[in-house]
Amino acid sequence: MSALIVAAEEGEATFNPILPTNYDLLWSFVIFVTIVVVFQRMLLPRLQKVLDERAELIQGGISKAEQAQAEAAAALEEYTAQLREARTEAAKIREDARNEAAQIVADGREKAVLDAQRVSETSSKQIDAERQQAVVSLRAEIGSLATELASRIVGESLADDARQQRLIDGFLDELESSVKEKS
């Protein structure tokens, strides 16, 4: 160690392999500046152009995606509106069908009531006609029986039709008035 200290004091220069020499530093600096100039003049514009194109493509893709999203949102809104409209129309159709069914039921009831009244009136008329026919038939039968009975009681023939009819009518009228008085 003392040799090193003595050499440093004497001013002798020793060679250090870690520190480059002056001419190496100069040539390294010149090459570095040349590379930087070439990079800035030739490679950097091309690289910038490629990056700009990519940015433009990405921006175009983003704008297309936004446009597609806007179209999808418009289509969704249209679909939702159509769906609302269809639901409203379906509700209206159901309501119309209910009203029509109620009207049909009401018409059917009205027709059934009218048919029942008509059948009742027809039956009533038919019963009245059959009663009249029965009364006429009974009058004729009762008349012939009464005439025959009266002929047997009186002992003479009551064959005269006009006389016979008057007698029968009188008897039946008396019979009806007595039945009405009792009720």
C-alpha positions as CSV (number, residue, x, y, z in Angstrom):
1,M,0.0,0.0,0.0
2,S,2.8,2.3,0.6
3,A,3.8,1.8,-3.0
4,L,0.6,3.2,-4.2
5,I,0.7,6.2,-2.0
6,V,4.3,6.9,-3.1
7,A,3.3,6.6,-6.8
8,A,0.4,8.9,-6.3
9,E,2.6,11.5,-4.6
10,E,5.1,11.4,-7.4
11,G,2.4,12.3,-9.9
12,E,2.7,9.3,-12.1
13,A,-0.4,8.3,-13.8
14,T,-1.5,4.7,-13.7
15,F,-3.9,3.0,-16.1
16,N,-7.5,2.4,-14.8
17,P,-9.5,-0.1,-16.9
18,I,-12.9,1.1,-15.6
19,L,-12.5,4.7,-16.9
20,P,-12.5,5.0,-20.7
21,T,-9.9,7.1,-22.5
22,N,-10.7,10.5,-24.0
23,Y,-10.8,9.4,-27.6
24,D,-13.3,6.5,-26.7
25,L,-15.6,9.0,-25.0
26,L,-15.5,11.3,-28.1
27,W,-16.2,8.5,-30.6
28,S,-19.0,7.1,-28.3
29,F,-20.6,10.6,-28.1
30,V,-20.5,11.0,-32.0
31,I,-22.0,7.6,-32.6
32,F,-24.7,8.2,-29.9
33,V,-25.6,11.6,-31.5
34,T,-25.7,9.9,-35.0
35,I,-28.0,7.2,-33.8
36,V,-30.3,9.8,-32.1
37,V,-30.5,11.9,-35.3
38,V,-31.2,8.9,-37.5
39,F,-33.9,7.7,-35.0
40,Q,-35.6,11.1,-34.9
41,R,-35.4,11.7,-38.6
42,M,-36.3,8.3,-40.0
43,L,-37.6,5.9,-37.5
44,L,-39.6,8.2,-35.2
45,P,-41.9,9.6,-38.0
46,R,-42.6,6.0,-39.3
47,L,-43.3,4.8,-35.8
48,Q,-45.5,7.9,-35.2
49,K,-47.4,7.2,-38.4
50,V,-48.0,3.6,-37.4
51,L,-49.1,4.7,-34.0
52,D,-51.4,7.3,-35.5
53,E,-53.0,4.8,-37.8
54,R,-53.6,2.4,-34.9
55,A,-55.1,5.2,-32.8
56,E,-57.3,6.1,-35.8
57,L,-58.4,2.5,-36.2
58,I,-59.1,2.2,-32.5
59,Q,-61.0,5.5,-32.5
60,G,-63.0,4.3,-35.5
61,G,-63.7,1.0,-33.8
62,I,-64.8,2.9,-30.7
63,S,-67.1,5.2,-32.8
64,K,-68.6,2.2,-34.6
65,A,-69.1,0.5,-31.2
66,E,-70.8,3.6,-29.9
67,Q,-73.0,3.8,-33.0
68,A,-73.9,0.1,-32.7
69,Q,-74.7,0.6,-29.1
70,A,-76.9,3.6,-30.0
71,E,-78.7,1.6,-32.6
72,A,-79.1,-1.3,-30.2
73,A,-80.6,1.1,-27.6
74,A,-83.0,2.5,-30.3
75,A,-84.0,-1.0,-31.3
76,L,-84.6,-1.9,-27.6
77,E,-86.7,1.2,-27.1
78,E,-88.7,0.4,-30.3
79,Y,-89.1,-3.2,-29.1
80,T,-90.2,-2.0,-25.7
81,A,-92.7,0.4,-27.3
82,Q,-94.1,-2.4,-29.5
83,L,-94.3,-4.7,-26.6
84,R,-96.3,-2.1,-24.6
85,E,-98.5,-1.5,-27.6
86,A,-99.1,-5.2,-28.0
87,R,-99.9,-5.6,-24.3
88,T,-102.3,-2.7,-24.5
89,E,-104.0,-4.2,-27.6
90,A,-104.2,-7.6,-26.0
91,A,-105.8,-6.1,-22.9
92,K,-108.3,-4.3,-25.1
93,I,-109.1,-7.5,-27.1
94,R,-109.6,-9.4,-23.8
95,E,-111.9,-6.6,-22.5
96,D,-113.9,-6.6,-25.8
97,A,-114.2,-10.4,-25.6
98,R,-115.5,-10.2,-22.0
99,N,-118.0,-7.5,-23.0
100,E,-119.1,-9.5,-26.0
101,A,-119.4,-12.6,-23.9
102,A,-121.5,-10.7,-21.4
103,Q,-123.7,-9.4,-24.2
104,I,-124.1,-12.9,-25.6
105,V,-125.1,-14.2,-22.2
106,A,-127.5,-11.3,-21.7
107,D,-129.1,-11.9,-25.2
108,G,-129.3,-15.7,-24.4
109,R,-131.1,-15.0,-21.1
110,E,-133.4,-12.5,-22.8
111,K,-134.2,-15.0,-25.5
112,A,-134.7,-17.8,-22.9
113,V,-137.1,-15.6,-21.0
114,L,-139.0,-14.7,-24.1
115,D,-139.1,-18.4,-25.2
116,A,-140.3,-19.4,-21.7
117,Q,-143.1,-16.7,-21.9
118,R,-144.1,-17.9,-25.3
119,V,-144.2,-21.5,-24.2
120,S,-146.1,-20.5,-21.1
121,E,-148.6,-18.5,-23.2
122,T,-148.9,-21.3,-25.8
123,S,-149.4,-23.9,-23.0
124,S,-151.9,-21.6,-21.3
125,K,-153.9,-21.2,-24.6
126,Q,-153.7,-24.9,-25.2
127,I,-154.9,-25.7,-21.7
128,D,-157.8,-23.2,-22.1
129,A,-158.7,-24.7,-25.5
130,E,-158.6,-28.2,-24.0
131,R,-160.7,-27.0,-21.1
132,Q,-163.2,-25.5,-23.5
133,Q,-163.3,-28.7,-25.5
134,A,-163.7,-30.7,-22.3
135,V,-166.5,-28.4,-21.1
136,V,-168.2,-28.7,-24.5
137,S,-167.8,-32.5,-24.5
138,L,-168.9,-32.8,-20.9
139,R,-172.0,-30.6,-21.7
140,A,-172.9,-32.8,-24.5
141,E,-172.4,-36.0,-22.5
142,I,-174.1,-34.6,-19.4
143,G,-176.9,-33.3,-21.6
144,S,-177.5,-36.7,-23.2
145,L,-177.3,-38.4,-19.8
146,A,-179.6,-35.7,-18.3
147,T,-182.0,-36.0,-21.1
148,E,-182.1,-39.8,-20.8
149,L,-182.5,-39.5,-17.1
150,A,-185.2,-36.9,-17.4
151,S,-187.0,-39.0,-20.0
152,R,-187.0,-41.9,-17.5
153,I,-188.2,-39.8,-14.7
154,V,-190.9,-37.9,-16.6
155,G,-191.8,-40.9,-18.6
156,E,-192.0,-39.2,-21.9
157,S,-189.4,-38.7,-24.6
158,L,-187.5,-35.5,-24.7
159,A,-186.1,-36.1,-28.1
160,D,-186.7,-32.5,-29.4
161,D,-183.2,-31.1,-29.8
162,A,-184.0,-27.4,-29.1
163,R,-186.0,-28.3,-26.1
164,Q,-183.3,-30.7,-25.0
165,Q,-180.5,-28.0,-25.4
166,R,-182.5,-25.4,-23.4
167,L,-183.0,-27.9,-20.6
168,I,-179.3,-28.9,-20.5
169,D,-178.1,-25.3,-20.5
170,G,-180.4,-24.3,-17.7
171,F,-179.3,-27.3,-15.6
172,L,-175.6,-26.6,-16.2
173,D,-176.0,-22.9,-15.4
174,E,-177.7,-23.7,-12.1
175,L,-174.9,-26.2,-11.3
176,E,-172.2,-23.6,-12.0
177,S,-173.9,-20.9,-9.9
178,S,-174.3,-23.3,-7.0
179,V,-170.6,-24.2,-7.2
180,K,-169.6,-20.6,-7.3
181,E,-171.8,-19.8,-4.3
182,K,-170.1,-22.5,-2.2
183,S,-166.6,-21.3,-3.0
